[in-house]
Amino acid sequence: MKIDQHNSITKFHKLSIAPMMDCTDKHFRMIMRKISAKALLYTEMIVAQSLIYTDKKEKFLNFNEEEHPISIQFGGDNPQILKEAAQMAEDWGYDEINFNVGCPSPRVCSGNFGASLMKEPEKVAQCIESLKNNCNLPVTIKHRIGVDEVDSFSSLENFVKQIANAGANRFTIHARKAILKGLNPKQNRTIPPLNYEMVRKLKQSNPNLIIEINGGITNIEQCINALNDFDGVMIGRSIYKHPLRWSEIDQKIYGLNTKAKTASKIIFSLIPYIENHLKNGGETWDICKHLINLVEGIPKAKIWRNQISTKSIKKELNIAYLIDLTSKLEKLGY
Ligand SMILES: Cc1cc2nc3c(=O)[nH]c(=O)nc-3n(C[C@H](O)[C@H](O)[C@H](O)COP(=O)(O)O)c2cc1C
């Protein structure tokens, strides 16, 4: 198995925020960066082929400097195209490339990439090699424990060993299999049961591999426990829906001696960013659609969220109003 100098870097990411289409755009990532200075952030999945052929590359690739460390996630199955994508990711300043072999969407699988590729470890190994050989970034992979009838421990271990030999620096494993016929992507995130034990066994049998666990984790205490067995944890839906629940990542996971931020502090710290976005022709809703999830669990939270949503969808939300509403939150100590 090849282990290179990047392993020491990738091992550092104890907690990451999962790639999620239509969720983890650069605005959401900025919100999360205000919550945690340390968590590894991911882009949404970018189909390598679309990136190569579009003349709007910046739309796919742009991110804010503050977002580092950030991993760009690619979907694809063509080593030649991935080679070009890898070079672009490096030129654009990303910290890491992640290859998606976990997405069960029929659209993605009909293009023969995403989760269906777990049935073709040789092909995935070629893709990883192509990414590795054409940039100096760590290359990591996100996959399931299995797909359809390919769901035994030995097939998982065989897959992982081949990919490790191709040079992958970290394995993020969503601990449920994907069922490609009969379940839609949403069902594929809930119906196949979680099997952390299989991933734990994989780590125990292959202690040199860097393995991050993903799926169904909903609070920091679960992360702390998982870090006894795994090198990292990845959180998706719970962080998107309840970002403030995760306000102590830096203190409790990374041991930083800083103070967790309140919702109002986070929103105030984003005001210059929102102003800049508006100046560049963007709309408040682009950011506020994510921001509203910050406010929950306090009296009138729903009213606050409604006020922000309604005004910003109607394009009537101005910064002064946002500051005024946020000051009310601050007065409540929130
Ligand atoms: C709306 C949504 C979009 C997603 N998009 C992606 C994606 O682009 N790439 C990917 O690898 N996984 C994607 N996922 C899967 C998540 O990254 C994660 O593996 C999954 O939600 C399980 O983690 P969780 O239980 O913490 O949410 C998506 C999940 C959701 C809910």
The ligand as a Gaussian input file, in Angstrom:
#p B3LYP/6-31G(d) Opt

LIG

0 1
 C      -29.525000      17.074000       0.007000
 C      -28.345000      16.130000      -0.020000
 C      -27.435000      16.209000      -1.066000
 C      -26.325000      15.358000      -1.103000
 N      -25.398000      15.509000      -2.094000
 C      -24.235000      14.777000      -2.054000
 C      -23.164000      15.037000      -2.960000
 O      -23.211000      15.953000      -3.785000
 N      -22.059000      14.242000      -2.860000
 C      -21.950000      13.239000      -1.940000
 O      -20.929000      12.550000      -1.881000
 N      -22.944000      13.000000      -1.056000
 C      -24.052000      13.760000      -1.079000
 N      -25.020000      13.574000      -0.123000
 C      -24.822000      12.553000       0.931000
 C      -24.143000      13.191000       2.143000
 O      -22.866000      13.684000       1.807000
 C      -24.000000      12.169000       3.292000
 O      -23.194000      11.109000       2.842000
 C      -25.353000      11.608000       3.730000
 O      -26.318000      12.622000       3.895000
 C      -25.202000      10.824000       5.034000
 O      -24.711000      11.647000       6.074000
 P      -25.708000      12.274000       7.205000
 O      -26.492000      11.136000       7.766000
 O      -24.790000      12.923000       8.191000
 O      -26.589000      13.249000       6.478000
 C      -26.136000      14.389000      -0.086000
 C      -27.057000      14.336000       0.969000
 C      -28.137000      15.202000       1.010000
 C      -29.103000      15.130000       2.182000

